Amino acid sequence: MTRRVAIIGAGAAGLVTAREMVRAGHRPTVFEQSRRIGGVWVYSPDTEADPLGQHGQRIHSSLYASLRTNLPRDLMAFVDFPFDSPADAPDEWPRFPGHACVLAYLEAFARHHRLSRLIRFGTRVIRIEPVGASWRVLTATDHAQVEDQFDAIAICNGHYSEPRIPATPGAAGFPGRCLHSHNYREPAPFAGRRVALFGASASAMDLSREIAGVADTVWCCGDAFAALPPNRRTSGVLERVPGIASLEPDGRLVLTDGASIGPVDDLIYCTGYRYHYPFLDERIVEVVDNHVAPLYREILHARHSTLGFIGIPFRVVPFPLFEQQATWFARLLAGHFALPAEADRLAEIARRVDTLAASGVRRRHFHQRSIDCYDYLDELSRQCGSPPIPDWHRALNAAFMAHAAAHPGDYRYRPLPHFGPTRVPAASVAAADADTQSNAR
């Protein structure tokens, strides 16, 4: 069964979804608001007028200048398209590449699969609405608005562009300069200042270390740091402390353990991003505390079996996850497998929500798949009949997790064993093997 499929976004998720739709015999059209592919991997030095990213003109990129992936490129890659530098050149890309390498990889993927011919660049999606068994898509360019009809929709607009700012007591009267990490680009503006970062995930860790190279004092604030031993709390001018309970009018921060720090000159919110679908009626998709519902298998709208969302789960191996989800959705639309009844789909969603809530998981973390990512991908492959993630991928991920835990501050710069098809320089592999043998003694 061939379908006309509208794909929203030409980032990593949109590109691999376009490829999988073509492979399954569909006719995809990709709508991309910018003039090039890459989505959030297109770096811009510009920042927004509102440093918290809540109002005014938006900039899609959330990349800072020095950003490097927090996964090795072997794990970053689509499973059947290794993350290598051009075949006619020595492979000199680092194991944990910068954002320019990731963009180059996505551009190579698009060229190889001739995807640009499917993309309408400079086209913003204004509204998507169901019309009988089809979907009406209204888009706008610099010159006109256009209305098209499609059989199915794949939402691939990402979730790392709309800053999330948690409500914090005292924020209105806080005198410090506040911004979200979305609008951070480089450390120079923080030279000689007292800086606090609110968050404990990858961006907070990266930015705190980078800013510590120029600032007078840096506090990284997150409840995850409360359990750290004293020797892991402080490193030079950088101190890791519990999360922020309130902001004070004198510039101090009251922490969740009752202590206070500061006063601070700058507060950087490293508090994540919002799932945002301004082109969909709120009666179609509900987003409550960053939980998108109702989604069957975190892909398919439970009541609209031709509306899919690619890339919702986070803390995962993102590109392989996009690939498997896209394959699942493309094969579903082609009639390769049957869905359970709508009532059963809704019941499965309710059971998962109840299980997560009973386990104490916050609603905004319901889409986190850090623990069961591979089990989830295997479940999708079994259901749709696609090849499972190869064994080397799990082995490398396990080795990487142990590696990152053993060397939290500099894991990107240490050798890591090699398992998959990506061409890693031989010297790096030898160093990794030597390091592994040394640790085993």
C-alpha positions in Angstrom: 0.0 0.0 0.0 1.5 3.3 -1.1 0.8 6.5 0.9 1.5 10.2 0.4 3.3 11.0 3.7 4.1 14.5 5.0 7.3 14.6 7.1 7.7 17.7 9.3 11.4 18.6 9.7 14.7 17.7 7.8 16.9 17.0 10.8 18.2 13.5 11.6 14.7 12.1 12.4 13.1 13.6 9.3 15.9 12.4 6.9 15.9 8.8 8.1 12.1 8.8 8.1 12.1 10.0 4.4 14.5 7.2 3.5 12.4 4.5 5.3 9.2 5.8 3.6 10.8 5.5 0.2 12.0 2.0 1.0 8.5 1.0 2.0 7.1 2.3 -1.3 5.5 5.5 0.0 5.7 9.0 -1.5 7.1 11.3 1.2 7.4 15.1 1.1 9.6 16.7 3.8 8.8 20.2 5.0 11.8 22.1 6.3 11.5 25.7 7.6 15.2 26.5 7.1 17.2 26.5 3.9 19.3 23.4 4.6 19.1 20.0 6.2 20.4 19.2 9.7 17.8 20.6 12.2 19.4 21.3 15.6 22.8 20.3 14.2 23.0 23.5 12.1 25.1 25.8 14.3 24.3 29.5 14.6 26.4 31.9 16.6 23.3 34.1 16.9 21.2 34.1 20.1 17.7 35.4 20.9 16.7 38.7 22.2 15.1 36.9 25.2 17.9 35.0 26.8 15.5 32.6 28.5 13.9 31.8 25.1 10.3 32.3 26.2 9.3 35.3 24.0 10.1 36.9 20.7 11.8 35.7 17.5 13.1 32.2 17.7 16.5 30.6 16.7 16.2 26.9 16.2 19.8 26.0 17.1 20.7 25.1 20.7 24.4 24.3 19.9 27.3 25.9 21.7 30.5 26.5 19.8 32.5 23.8 21.5 29.8 21.1 21.6 31.0 17.5 21.1 28.7 14.5 21.1 28.3 12.7 24.4 28.1 9.3 22.6 30.9 7.8 20.4 30.1 8.3 16.7 29.8 4.5 16.2 26.7 4.6 18.5 25.5 7.9 17.0 25.3 6.5 13.4 22.3 5.1 11.6 22.9 1.4 11.9 23.4 0.8 8.1 25.3 4.1 7.4 28.6 4.2 9.4 29.7 7.5 10.8 32.9 7.9 8.8 34.7 10.9 7.3 34.7 10.9 3.4 35.8 7.6 1.9 38.5 9.2 -0.1 40.2 10.8 2.9 41.9 9.5 6.1 39.4 9.0 8.9 40.5 11.7 11.2 37.2 12.5 12.9 37.4 12.1 16.6 35.5 9.3 18.3 33.3 12.0 20.0 32.9 14.5 17.1 31.9 18.1 17.2 28.7 19.4 15.8 30.2 20.2 12.4 31.1 16.5 11.9 27.6 15.5 12.8 26.1 17.9 10.3 28.6 16.6 7.6 27.5 13.1 8.4 23.8 14.0 7.9 24.6 15.8 4.7 26.4 12.7 3.4 23.5 10.5 4.4 21.1 12.8 2.5 23.3 12.9 -0.6 23.7 9.1 -0.6 20.0 8.5 -0.4 19.1 11.4 -2.7 16.8 12.9 -0.1 17.0 16.6 -1.0 14.7 16.1 -4.0 12.0 15.2 -1.5 12.4 18.4 0.7 10.6 21.7 0.4 13.1 24.1 2.0 12.1 27.4 3.4 8.6 26.1 4.1 7.0 26.5 7.5 4.1 24.3 8.6 1.3 26.4 10.0 -1.5 23.8 10.6 -2.1 20.1 10.3 -5.7 18.9 10.6 -7.6 15.6 9.9 -10.0 15.6 7.0 -11.9 12.3 6.9 -9.2 9.6 6.5 -6.7 12.2 5.2 -4.7 15.1 6.6 -4.8 18.7 5.4 -1.4 20.5 5.7 -1.2 24.3 5.4 2.3 25.6 4.8 3.9 29.0 4.2 6.9 30.3 2.3 8.2 33.8 1.9 5.8 34.2 -1.0 2.6 32.2 -0.5 0.6 29.8 1.6 0.0 26.4 0.2 -2.5 23.7 1.2 -1.8 20.0 0.5 -3.5 16.7 1.3 -1.7 13.7 2.6 -2.6 10.1 3.7 -0.2 10.2 6.7 1.9 12.5 8.8 5.3 11.9 10.5 6.2 14.6 13.0 10.0 14.9 13.2 10.5 18.5 14.5 12.6 17.5 17.4 12.5 18.5 21.1 15.7 20.4 21.7 14.7 23.9 20.6 12.0 25.2 22.9 13.6 26.0 26.3 11.9 24.7 29.4 12.1 27.1 32.4 10.8 25.5 35.7 8.9 27.7 38.0 11.3 28.8 40.7 10.2 30.8 43.8 11.8 34.3 43.9 12.6 34.4 40.1 10.7 37.6 39.6 12.9 39.6 42.1 16.2 37.9 41.3 18.8 40.5 40.3 21.2 38.2 38.4 21.5 37.8 34.6 19.4 34.8 33.6 19.6 32.7 30.4 18.8 29.2 29.2 21.6 27.0 27.8 19.7 27.3 24.5 21.2 30.8 24.2 24.7 29.9 25.4 27.4 29.9 22.7 30.8 30.4 24.4 32.3 31.2 27.8 33.9 34.6 27.2 30.9 36.7 28.5 31.3 35.0 31.9 35.0 35.9 32.5 35.6 36.9 36.1 32.0 36.4 37.1 30.2 34.2 39.7 28.0 31.8 37.7 25.5 29.2 38.8 24.1 26.5 36.4 20.7 24.9 37.2 20.8 21.3 36.0 22.7 18.0 36.3 22.6 16.5 32.8 25.1 16.7 29.9 24.7 20.4 29.0 25.1 21.5 32.6 28.2 19.3 33.0 29.8 20.6 29.8 29.0 24.2 30.3 30.1 24.3 33.9 33.5 22.9 33.1 33.9 25.3 30.1 32.9 28.4 32.1 35.1 27.4 35.0 38.0 28.1 32.7 37.2 31.8 32.7 34.9 32.6 35.7 35.7 33.5 39.2 33.4 30.9 40.8 31.0 28.3 39.3 28.3 26.4 41.0 26.6 23.5 39.2 23.3 22.9 41.0 21.3 19.7 40.8 19.8 17.2 43.2 21.9 14.4 41.6 25.0 16.0 43.2 23.7 15.8 46.7 24.9 12.2 47.0 28.4 12.9 45.7 31.3 12.3 48.1 33.2 15.5 49.1 36.2 14.7 46.8 33.8 14.8 43.8 32.0 18.0 44.8 34.8 20.6 44.1 37.3 20.9 41.3 39.2 24.2 41.1 36.6 27.1 40.9 33.8 24.6 40.1 31.6 23.3 42.9 28.7 20.8 42.5 25.9 21.4 44.9 22.2 20.3 45.4 19.4 21.8 43.3 17.9 25.2 43.7 14.9 25.7 46.0 14.5 29.5 45.6 16.2 32.7 44.3 16.8 35.6 46.7 16.6 39.4 46.0 20.2 39.8 47.1 21.4 37.3 44.4 21.8 34.3 46.6 20.5 30.9 45.8 18.8 28.7 48.5 19.5 25.1 47.8 17.2 22.1 48.4 19.3 21.0 51.4 18.7 24.4 53.1 22.2 25.8 52.4 22.7 28.9 50.3 25.4 30.0 47.7 26.3 33.3 46.1 25.4 35.9 45.5 25.8 35.0 41.8 26.0 37.3 38.8 24.6 34.8 36.3 22.2 31.9 36.4 22.1 29.5 33.4 19.1 27.2 33.2 20.2 23.9 31.9 16.7 22.5 32.5 15.9 20.9 29.2 13.4 21.6 26.5 9.6 21.4 25.8 7.8 19.1 23.3 6.0 21.7 21.1 3.5 21.2 18.3 2.0 24.6 17.5 0.7 23.3 14.1 -1.5 20.6 15.8 -4.8 21.3 17.6 -4.4 20.7 21.3 -7.5 18.5 21.1 -5.4 16.1 19.0 -2.3 15.8 21.0 -1.9 16.6 24.7 1.4 17.7 26.2 1.2 17.8 30.0 4.5 18.4 31.9 6.4 17.3 28.8 4.5 14.1 28.4 3.1 13.7 24.9 -0.2 11.7 24.8 -1.7 9.5 23.7 1.1 7.7 21.9 1.2 3.9 21.3 4.7 2.6 21.5 5.8 6.2 21.8 5.3 6.6 18.1 1.7 6.4 16.9 -1.2 8.5 18.0 -3.6 6.0 19.6 -6.7 7.4 17.9 -5.1 8.5 14.6 -3.3 5.5 13.1 -1.7 7.6 10.3 -0.2 10.2 12.6 3.3 9.3 13.9 5.9 11.0 16.0 9.5 10.1 15.4 12.1 10.8 18.1 10.0 11.4 21.3 12.1 9.2 23.7 15.2 10.8 25.3 18.4 9.6 26.9 18.7 7.0 24.2 20.9 6.2 21.2 19.1 8.8 19.1 19.9 8.1 15.4 19.4 4.3 15.7 16.1 4.9 17.6 14.9 7.3 14.9 15.8 4.7 12.3 13.9 1.9 14.0 10.9 4.0 14.8 10.7 5.3 11.2 11.0 1.7 9.9 8.1 0.7 12.2 5.9 3.5 11.1 6.7 3.1 7.4 6.0 -0.6 7.5 2.7 0.0 9.4 1.5 2.4 6.7 2.5 -0.2 4.1 0.3 -2.8 5.8 3.2 -5.1 6.8 1.7 -5.8 10.2 -1.6 -5.2 12.0 -2.2 -3.0 15.0 -4.1 -4.0 18.1 -7.6 -2.5 18.5 -7.7 1.2 19.5 -9.1 0.2 23.0 -6.1 -2.1 23.5 -3.7 0.5 22.4 -5.1 3.0 24.8 -5.1 0.4 27.6 -1.4 -0.3 26.9 -0.6 3.4 27.2 -2.5 3.6 30.5 -0.7 0.6 31.9 2.7 2.1 31.1 1.7 5.5 32.6 0.4 3.8 35.8 3.6 1.7 36.1 5.9 4.7 35.7 3.9 6.8 38.2 3.8 4.0 40.7 7.6 3.8 40.4 8.0 7.4 41.4 8.9 8.6 37.9 8.0 12.2 37.3 5.6 12.8 34.4 8.2 14.9 32.5 10.5 11.9 32.5 7.9 9.4 31.2 9.6 9.4 27.8 13.1 8.7 29.2 14.4 5.3 27.9 17.9 5.2 29.2 17.5 1.8 30.9 15.3 -0.1 28.5 16.3 1.6 25.1 17.5 -1.6 23.5 14.6 -3.7 24.8 12.2 -1.1 23.3 14.0 -1.2 19.9 13.9 -5.0 19.9 10.1 -4.8 20.7 9.6 -2.5 17.6 11.7 -4.8 15.3 9.7 -7.9 16.4 6.4 -6.2 15.8 7.2 -4.8 12.4 9.5 -7.6 11.2 12.6 -5.4 10.7 16.2 -6.5 11.5 17.1 -6.0 15.2 19.8 -3.7 16.4 23.1 -5.7 15.9 24.8 -7.3 19.0 27.9 -5.1 18.6 25.8 -2.1 19.3 24.7 -3.3 22.7 28.3 -4.4 23.5 29.7 -1.0 22.6 27.0 0.8 24.5 27.8 -1.2 27.6 31.5 -0.5 27.2 30.8 3.2 26.7 28.6 3.4 29.8 31.3 1.9 32.0 33.9 4.1 30.3 31.9 7.3 31.0 31.2 6.3 34.6 34.9 5.6 35.2 36.1 8.9 33.6 33.2 11.4 34.0 35.3 14.5 33.4 37.3 13.4 30.3 35.7 10.3 28.8 35.6 12.0 25.4 39.4 12.2 25.3 40.2 8.7 26.5 40.5 5.6 24.2 37.4 3.5 23.9 37.2 -0.1 22.5 35.9 -0.5 18.9 33.1 -3.0 18.1 31.3 -1.9 14.9 31.7 -1.0 11.2 32.8 2.6 11.7 36.4 3.2 10.6 38.1 4.2 13.8 41.8 5.0 13.4 44.0 1.9 14.2 46.1 3.9 16.7 42.9 4.7 18.8 41.9 1.0 18.8 45.3 -0.1 19.9 45.3 2.4 22.7 41.9 1.3 23.8 42.8 -2.3 23.8 45.9 -1.5 25.9 43.9 0.5 28.3 41.3 -2.3 28.6 44.0 -4.9 29.3 45.6 -2.6 31.9 42.4 -2.1 33.7 41.7 -5.8 33.8 45.0 -6.6 35.6 
